[in-house]
Structures are given as C-alpha cells and as structure tokens.
Amino acid sequence: MNVPGHVGGHWGAFHVDFTIVLGASALATAALCLAGLTAYRRRGSRAYLLVALALVGLVAQPVLGGLAMVGAVSPATHHTLEHGADAVVVLLVLGAVYDARATDGRREVRR
C-alpha cells in the first residue's frame, strides 16, 4: 500500500516505522512519568500529585497509538481519546500551577 508522504518499512500490514516511534515515545514518557511520581513521593504536595497525574496522561497517548495501530481501537475512538487525554493533561497542569501559586500566597501571609 502506498500512502503519499509516508516513509518507512512494512512487513505485511505491520508498520515498522510507527512501531519504532511509538516505542520510543512510550519509553520516554514512561521515564518522565517515573520521574514525576518520584518527585511527588519526595515532596508529597498536591501540585506534585497533579503534575504526576498529567504525566500519566502523557503515557496513555503512545499506548492509545499502539492500540490503534494493531486495530484494537478504531481510528475515530483513538482520535477522540487522544483529544480527551490532551484536555486532561492541560487541566491537571493548570490545576497544579493554580495550587502551587495559591499555596505560595498562603505561605507569604503567614510569615
């Protein structure tokens, strides 16, 4: 099958290039997620928890891509879930920033 603009190798229906990119993405986001969970474990604040959860949301994206690649998830479902994961990540990061700023403000008042 020839797809315009698509460069990569195939073994039958198996896309080698997509697999490499998804694998690298999954490993990188998993490492970042582990770092975020470690930071939360050390700090224990709500802001760190929200950032760690946002990083978990990032790990979900290459997993969804892999599921779509093997046909376990339809393209429409994959597209919807990816946008949902993006929205959750944004909301969690905004919540972490708000919580950190609110906490800093309370600390300044107590001094």
ABEGO torsion letter per residue (X at the ends): XBBBGBBEBBBEABBAAAAAAAAAAAAAAAAAAAAAAAAAAAAGBAAAAAAAAAAAAAAAAAAAAAAAAAGABBAAAAAAAAAAAAAAAAAAAAAAAAAAAAAAAAAAAAX
